[in-house]
Amino acid sequence: MSDNPKTLVSTDWLAAHLKDPDLRILDASWYLPGVERDPRAEYDAAHIPGARFFDIDEISDARSDLPHMAPPAEKFMSRMRAMGVGDGHQIVVYDAAGIQSAPRVWWLFRLMGHRDVAVLDGGLPKWLAEGRPVEDMPPIVKDRHLTVRFQNHLVRDVTQVSQASKLGSTQIVDARAAGRFRGDVPEPREGLRAGHVPGSRSVPFTGLLNSNKTMKTPEETRAVFEAAGVDVSQPVITTCGSGITAAILSLALERLGNDSWSLYDGSWAEWGMFPTVPVATGDA
């Protein structure tokens, strides 16, 4: 793959830059409700040298009833200062599933106006498989200011998505598994209707990954989107269960040169419980 420190970098790239003074590595591991894994405990036991733990559920909007919604700018700034992440840093985000939740944190930094951020291709599993070093020591952290310039165009709410669905004005692409999209499979969160946003397209995020959880090439990625009826040259709203894996689609679109995407932060956790918005089932 060709490394791009604004989107996706390889384990080779990270190993070569591990000692760079302005590199900051974040472990953004996160799991669906019901998965019996504790990402913080796993981080404490073994992480890439120098990595800080980014708690997606805690660094979120505490005022919202929805899971891990994007935090207010002030909270993001204060949490990053405490983690020693700030202006002038090149950030690399990884997770312990390969590529699952790291793109969500990539998106959060982009939302806050920070562009020097990349996802580690293949994540911690690939790093470990290659016999690369890990440690259990917490990093030494020095405060660093992070300037935030909130990028409103990168996020969408239920009203905007509802309008796009009604008017057909913007493509809506769903990263959940096909069974959840069709409404054949119950949602992992209780109390949600099954199905999808009317007019949306199904591009399960797993279809954008290789068997070793690295991202497919841009050419392969384009083919996956096109097979689902998505025009990757036009605006796209990405969605999923709760705004985590939608960011994998956003990252994939960014790699294809599409800079007119946005992410539906509430995703199905919001749409599926919202009584006034319609739900479609089946393949279309």
N, C-alpha and C positions, 0 to 999 in steps of 0.2 A: 504494500500500500504506500501511497505518497503521504507523508506526514504533514499535517496542517495544524499548527498550534492554536488555531481558532475554531477547529472542529474535532479532529480525531488524530491521535498520535499512537504509535506502536509501542510495544514494550521495549524494543531496541532504542527508540527515541528517548523514552523516559530513563532507561538505564544510562544512556550517554549524558543526560542532563541532570541526573539525580543530585549532584553536588552544586548545581547552579544556585548562587545566593538568592536570586529573585524567583526561584521556583517554589510554588506552594502546592502540595498534594493533598487532596481531600478524599477520604473514604466516605462515600455516600450510600453505603449499603442499606437496603430497606426491603421488607418483605410484606406480602399481602396478609391481611388478618387470617389467622388460622394456620399459618406456616410456623412450625415450631422452631424458629431460629431467632436468636437475639443478636442483632447486628452490632450493638455496642460491645457486648461481651466478646464477640468474635474479633472486633477491632482491638480490644484490650489484649487479647491473646496473641495476635499476630497481624501486623499491617506493614505496608510498604514503608521503608525508612523515611522518617520525617512527616508522615501523613498525619493530618488532623481528622477527627471524626465529625462529619456534618450530619446532624440529626434532622432529617427531613420533617419529622412530626413536630419537633420542638421549634425549629426555625420556620415558623409559619404564623398565620393570622389567628391568634388566640380568640379573637372576637367572633370567628365564624364557627358555625356548627358543622361545616363540611371538613373533611379530612385534609390536613396539610395544605391549605390554601396559601398562596404566595404571601409572605409577611409584608407589613408596612415597611417602607424604605428605612425608617429610623431603626426599627428592630433589626433589619438585615445588616445595616451599618454597624450597630453596636455588637452584634454577634460576631461579625467578621473581624472587627477590631480586637475583640477578646481572643480570637483564634489566630491573630497575627497575620491576617490576610487583607491586603489593601492595594492601593494604587501602585502601579509599576510592577506588579507581580504577574508572572505567567502561572496560571492555575491549571492543574491536571486533576480530573475527577475520575474515580474508579468505583466499582462496586464488586461485591463478592459473588454475584450471580453471573458475571461475564459482562453483559450489557443489559441492564434492567432499569435501575434507578439513577445511575450516574448522569444520563442525559437530562433528567429533571433538574439537577443542580446546575448543569451547563446552561439550561434555559433560564433558571433563576438569575444567574450572573448576567446573561444577556438582557433579561428584563430590567435589571438594575443598571444597565449601560456599560457593562464590562465585557470587552470582546476578546481579551487575551485568555481564553479558557477553552480547554479541550477535554474530550473524553478519552480514557485509556482503552484502546481497542482490545477486546478480550478480557479486560479487567483483571482482578486478582487471580482467577483460575489460570489464565494464560501465564501470568507472572510467576506463579508457583510451579506450573508445569515445566517452565524453562529453568527451574532451579535458582531463581533470583532471590536476593536477600529479603527477609522480613525481620521485624523487631517487635518487642512488646513494650518498649519504652515510650512514654509520652514525649512529644517534641518540646523543646524549649521555645516558648512563645514570647515575642515582643510585640507590643501594640503597634498597629499600623492603620492609618486612616484610609477608609475606602470612600471615594466620591461616588454618589449615586445620581444617575440621570435616568429616571424611570422611562422606559420605552413602552408607552401605552399600546402601540400597534402590535406588540407581540403577545397580547393576552385578550381573550374574549370572555364575556359573561353570558348568562342564559338568555338575556334579551337579544343580544347581538347574534347569538347562534340561532335563536328562534326565527329572527328576521331572515338570516341567510338561508335557513331551511325552507321558509315559506316562499321566498322570492327566487330561490335557486341562484342567488347572486354570487355566492362563494362556495367552492367545493368543501365538503365536510368529510374528513377521513378518520375512520375509527380503528384504533390499534388493538382492540380486544380480540380474543379468539373468536373464530367464525361462529361457534355455537352460541356464544353470548350475544354476538351481533344479531343472529337470526332470532334469538329468544328461545332457543331450544334448551339452553342450560341456565339454571338459576344463578343469580348474581351472588358473589361471595359476601356481599354486605346485605344484611337483612332489611326487608321493607322496601326494596327497589323493584319496580316493574322490570320485565324482561323485554329486550328488543334494542332498537337503535333510533337515533334521530332521523326523522323522515328525510329521504333524499341523500343520506350519507353513504359513503363507500366503505367497504371492508378491506383493510390492509393490516392483517394481524402482524404485530411487530416481529414475531418469530420468523416470518417470511423474509425479513430483511437481514437475518443473521445466518452465518455459517454454522456448521455443527460444533465448532469450537467457540461459539458465541462472539466471534469477530463480525464486523459489519461486512456485508457483501460489497463488491466493487460498485462504483457509481453506475456503470453500465448495467450490471445485474439489478441494482436498486431501481433504476429507471424502468426496467422491464417489469418489475413487480408492480410498481404503481400503475403503469400503463395497462397491464393485464386486468387491473381492477377498475379501469375506466377513469383514472385520474390523469389530468393534464398537468404535468409537473412544471409547466411554464406559467401557469395561472395561479391566482391566490388560493390558499388552502387553510382551513381551520382544522387542526388536529385535535382528536378527542380520544378518551379511553375510559377506564373505570373511575379513576380519581386524579387524573392529571399527571401520572407518573410516566407510563409507557407511551403516552401521546408525544412526549418529548423525544422519543426515539425516532418517530416519524418526522418531527421538526428538524432534528439533527440530520436525518437522511436527506430531507429536502434542501437544507442549507448546503450540504455537500454537493448537491446537484446544481447549485447556483440559484435556487429559488429563494429570494429574500422577501417574498410577499406571503409568508406563512404567519399564522398566529396559533396560540394554544388555548383551548377551552379549559380554564382552570378547574371549574366545578365538575366537568365531565359527567359520566353517568351517575356518580354519587349524588349529583344535583338534579340532572335531567330525569333520572329514573324515579325520583321521589316528588318531583314538581307536578302538582295535580293539573295544572292548566296547559301543559305542553303535550303534544301528541307523541305517541310511540309507534314505530313501525316494526313489523316482524317479518321473518322470511329473508330472502336474499336481497331484496331491493326495498 
